[in-house]
Amino acid sequence: GLITGLVPAELGLEFPCTVEFHTMERLATHLPMEGTKKTVWESPPPSAMGVEGREQLMEWLGEAPVLRLKERRFVNTDALGQFQFRLGGTRLVRIACARREVSGVGDVAVSRLVCTSSGEPQDVGTLSVTQLGTLTGQIALPLPALAAQIQLSLAGKGKLTSEVTCNGEFEFPGLIPGRYRMAAPFTPEGVPRAPFERVVDVQPGEGSRLVIDPQLGAFGDVEFTISLNSAPPPGAYCLILHRDGEEDHWSEDGTPGGIVRARAPAAAGYRVSLYIDGRENAGFEVLDRFEVPQGKSSVHLDVRSGRVVCAVPLKYLDPAVSSDQFLRWKDGSGKERMPIQAGTHVYGNQVPSEATGTIDIEFPCVPLDAQDLRLEFLPDDEDKHESFAVPFEAELVEGKVVRIRLD
C-alpha cells in the first residue's frame, strides 16, 4: 500500500530530508515496569489492516504497547516536506524523522502507528513533533569490574546498545518516546541476565532513570599461582570452580608464569578443577571444599601428578557402542573425587596395536595420592547401554608415565 504524509516545518530541518519507515512488532505479553521473560514478538492480525481496521488495531495494541523495530527503510521528502512510500504485505508501520544534536537530544516528528495492506493507500497526515527521550541508569554490583563487562540492549534493529562504565552507569540517548524491552545480551561469569530484563518507559524530553540491583551478594576475586610438577602448567589452561546446584565459574586463561584469576560469589564448598587444553586435554580436581572469600585473595597450588596409560583390550570396547572414558578415584582420605576425563576418548572401531592387541587410553594428569582407581566406560546412550568400570592398581610417580594393562 502507498503511504503518504508531511514532515512539519517546525521540526527545523531543511527540505528535502530523509524520513524513516519503521516496521514494528509488539511484545506479545508484558508486565508494566516489572520486566518479563517473554520474548515473543508478533505482527497485527489481518482484521487490523488498513483504514477500516483502525479500531481493531488500537484494541490489539492496547494502552501502552511494548514495541521493537524489526526493519528500517528510508525515503526522501520533496522540497515541501511531503513523502510517499509503497510497502507490500501487512505491516505495522511507524514513520519518523528526527533532528538530533551531537549529544543525542533533539526533536522527532513521528506518525501514529498504522497497519498497511497491499493495494490500499493511507495518508498519515502531518507528523507530530515531540522531544526525544533519554534512558539512563546505574547497576548496583559488589565489584566495579563486573559492571564494565555488561552490555545492555533495547530490543530492535539499530545500535540500541549501551556499554556499562566501571561505576555501573549506562545511557541510551536520543530515543523515540515509548515502551522498550531492555535485556543484557552479555554479562560476566556469575552474573545472571534475568535481573536486567524489564520493560522501560521513555518519556519525551525527560531523562528516565533506572537503578538495577541484581542482588548478587558478595563476590571474590582469587589469584591462583599454580605449579604442576614444579613448573607452570603447559600450553593453554584455566580453572573451573564447581559448586553443587550452581553454574560453573570459569577463570580467565592462565598466564605462562602459572597465574590464573577467577571470580565467583563469596562462599564455601567449591571444588576447583584444572583444565589443560590442547593435545593433552587434561582436566582433574585439584581442590575440594575451597572457600572463596569476599574481595581479593591469593592462593598457591602445588600440584603433583603422574601420567597413567591404560592398555585396553577390545573386549571392553564394543564397536556398536559409542562411549567416553573416565578415571574414577579417591584421595588419600578415602573420599571420592571428581572423575578425570581421558586425554583422548577411544571407541570400538579403532584399530588396536598389532604387538599388544590393545588400545591405549591416557590420563595425562593423575594426582599422586589417587587410590581405588577405576577405568569407567560411559556410553553415549545410557538408556540402552549401562556404564561399567574396570578396577586396577597403579603406583604413581611424579611426572612419569605408568602403563597398566587391563585384562
Secondary structure, 3 states (H helix, E strand, C coil): CEEEEECCHHHCCCCCCEEEEEEEEEECCCCCCCCCCCCCEECCCHHHCCCCCHHHHHHHHCCCCEEEEEEEEEEECCCCCEEEEECCCCEEEEEEEEEECCCCCEEEEECCCEEECCCCCEEEEECEEEECEEEEEEECCCCHHHHCCCEEEECECCCCEEECCCCCEEEEEEECCEEEEEEEEECCCCCCCHHHCEEEEECCCCEEEEEECCCCCCEEEEEEEEEECCCCCCCCEEEEEECCCCCCEECCCCCCCCEEEEEEECEEEEEEEEEECCCCCEEEEEEEEEEECCEEEEEEEEECEEEEEEEEEHHHCCCCCCEEEEEEEECCCCCECCCEECCCCCCCCCCCCCCCCEEEEEEEEEECCCEEEEEEEEECCCCCCCCEEEEECCCCCCCCEEEEECC
